[in-house]
Amino acid sequence: MPERQVLIEKEDAICILSMNRPGRLNALSLEIAQELQEHFDQIALDGQIRVIILEGAGGNFSSGADMFDLHQERAAPEWLAAMKRIGKLIQTMRELPQPIITKVRGVAYGGGANLALAGDFVLASQNARFCQVFINIGVIPDCGGFYFLPRLIGLSRARELALLGDEVDGKSAASIGLIYKSVPDEELDREVTHLARTLAQKSLPAMALIKEGLEISLEMSLKEVLEWEASHQAIMLQDPGHKKAVREFLRSRGKL
């Protein structure tokens, strides 16, 4: 049986997914995409898992598309089908109820960079290397790059990264708002674990709706946002977890 290209580990409410092609710097393959898709589909239905950590094995997150795959001659319909499978994966990550922490060491190039940006929190070592390398090999950003870049850093910076294809280290990526946070490499494991454990204590129904609301808000008017908030808050105000939190708050102040 061929070795799985994505390894899975569960620690209490935290699920760790590791892309496992270290010899190819975890270059993206259709097998990796399919295995990630399967794992995410299962996790979405698992109310015991509250946080996901996505990382790469062997000291690199992902070098993006496998150059050996790009060298193969394929008809446009084959490439279209492959890209749609990748697109489905990215959309699944954005719609997943659980928050995703992408833990970035080493390279996050091309599709690998945008796979990292698909996470809710991108936490990278200061010497990690992000690059929208597409322009350097004569193609355009994919894996959601056109969606993530302008929303995270604005059009001017997005043009800079996409049209120049320059490398950005983790520290710089954090400073321009491309990622959530950057820390020295020796602190990365501890920081990711702390963030995951913090999120694992939060309400999963609330986190799921916060993810959904933020994702759709940029396409909505203020009126639409307020209507969405009202209808969904009316549901959440009846949630047992919310009721418990209110009771504990009042008890702690001697009001009950």
Buried (B, 14 or more C-beta within 10 A) or exposed (E): EEEEBBBBEEEEBBBBBBBBBBEBBBBBBBEBBBBBBEBBEEBBEEEEBBBBBBBBBBEBBBBBBBEEEEEEEEEEEEEEEBEEEBBEBBBBBBEBBBBBBBBBBBBBBBBBBBBBBBBBBBBBBBEBBBBBBBBEEEEEBBBBBBBBBBEBBEEEBBEBBBEEBEBBBBBBBBEBEBBBBBBEBEEBBEBBBEBBBEBBEBBBBBBBBBBBBEEEBEEEEEEEBEEBBEEBEEEBEEBEEBEEEEEEEEEEEEEE
